[in-house]
Amino acid sequence: MKIQPIVNQPVIETERFDLRPMQRSDLGLIEMYASDPRVAMTTSSIPHPLPPGTIDAFITRALSEPRDEDVWVMDGLKSGGAEVMGVITLSRLDRNQTEVGYWVAPAFWNTHLASDAVKALVTTNPLGNDTMFASVYHDNPASAKVLTNAGFVYLGDAETYCLARDAAVPTWTYSRKL
């Protein structure tokens, strides 16, 4: 018998879905979605092809204490949706700031899922931050719209290394005072 650790992280409820802490049982679906090149290419941290054990290690980090990043699964079971539709994270930075990261499984693109998830994190501010930051690749304007719809303000251009692309990719950077 394996005992799952209790993660000190709130469940954030929205009308359509819950943002809940990750569970070991999420491994299969997250691995399936993260291995999709369309998902990996929109993130800086998911390699493609996905090496064995990558998602298991990600879940282990998400369940650990202490941790530098809180991870929530977009869980749509409450409204008849899928148990895993995407992932959203808050990575701790210095000076009471965090960086928001998210991805949505392609089956749920264009459903406002990411917008609702980011707005829920901003509204609840579960870590009590002063500022949230986020960046998106220039070739992903839909994610830029998600951020501006949640009240993020454009700061400027930068570059972020993308594991799946094996290259530095131009980004737009945004912030939101809380």
N, C-alpha and C positions, 0 to 999 in steps of 0.2 A: 504494500500500500504506500502510495506517495501522498504526502500532505502538501497542498498548495499554500504558498505564503499569502498572508493577507497584505494587500498593498494599501498603504495609507494614501489614498487618492479618491476624491469624490466622484460619484456618478453625476453627470450633468444631463438633465432631462430636457428634451425639446418635444414639440408636439408630435413629430414624425419618428424620431429615433432618440436613442440614448447614447451619450458618450460615456463609455464604461472602461474601467481598467482592463488591460489585456489579460487574457487567461491562456494557460498552456493549450487548452482545447482549440484555440484560434489558429494554431500552427498550420494546419492543412490549407485553410482558405487564404490566410495571409501569404503563405508560400506560393499558392497558385496565382494570386493576383500580382504579387511582387515579381514573379518570374516572367510576367508579360512585359515585353520590351516597351510598350506604350506607357506603362507605369514607370518602369525603371528610368526611362529617358527624361522624365519630368522631375526626378529627384537627384540630389547630389550623392545620396548614400546607398542606393540600391544598385549593386553591380548586375551586369547582364553579360553572359548568362549567369544565373544565380548559383553560386557554389553551394554544395551540400552543407547543411549546418548553419547557414547564414541567418535564417529566420529563427531557428532555435536559439542561437546566441542573442539575437535581438530581443526575443521574449525573456530570456534569462536576465538581460540588462534591465528590461522594463519592470521586472518583478523584484529587482534587487533593492536593498536599502543599505547605505544611502545610494542615490542615483542622481545623475546630472540632467535627466530628461524624464518628464512624465508623458506616458503614452496612453491615448484613449482609442478604443475601437468604436467606429460608427456602427451601432447595432440597431437594426430596423425591426427586430422581432415584435416590438410593441404595436406596430401598425401593419403587421403581416409581411414585412420586408425580410431581407436577408440578415443573418446573424452578424456577418462581417461585410460592410460595404466600403470601408476605407479606414484610414488611420490618421489621427491628428496628434501632434506632439507639441510640448513646450520644453525647450532646452534652456536651462538656466545660464544666464550671463552675469556679469558683475553689475554693480550699482542697481540692484533690484529690477533687472530687466530680463526678458525672455525672448527667444526666437521661436516663432510659430512655423511648423512644417506640417504638410498634409499631402495625402494622395487619396484618390477615389478610384475604385475599381471601374474599368471602362464600361461595364454594364450599367453603371449609375451616373455616367457623365451626362451633363446637361439636365440635371434634375434639381439643381440648386443645393445639393447635399453639402458640398464644400462651403458654400456661402453660409448656410445655416450652422454648420459646425464651427466655423471661425467666429461668427457672431455670438454663438453660445459661449465660446471661450472668452471672448472680449467682455460679454455681459457679466459672466460669473467671476471672471478673473480669479481662478482657483488658487493661484500662488500669491495673490495680493501684490502684483507687480505695479511699478510706476509706468513702464513702457513695454510694448511688445514690438518686435521687429519681424520682418519676413522678406524674403526675396524670391523672385520667380524668373525663369529663363525668358529671354526676349521672344522666343518662339512659342510661348505659352500665354497668350494674352487673356485667355479665359481665367487663369489663376490671378492675373493682375486685377481683373474685374472683381473677383472674389474679395480681394483685399480692399479695394476702394469702396465696395459696397459695405464693408464692415468698418469703414471710417479710417482706414489706413491712408497715410499721406506719402506721396512719392518723395524719396530723398535723393536718389541719383542712380547712376549706373555703376556697375562693378562687374566682376567675373567670379564664378564659382566653379570649382572642379567637379565634373560629373563622372562618377565611376563607370556608369553604363556607356558613356560616350568616349571615355578615356581622353578627355579634353577639358580645357577651361572654356566655360560657356558664358557669354554676356548675360547679365542679370539686371533687373530693375529692383531696387531696394526700397522698402516702405517701413514706416513706423506708425505707431498708434499710442498716444498718451492716454493713460487710464486714470 
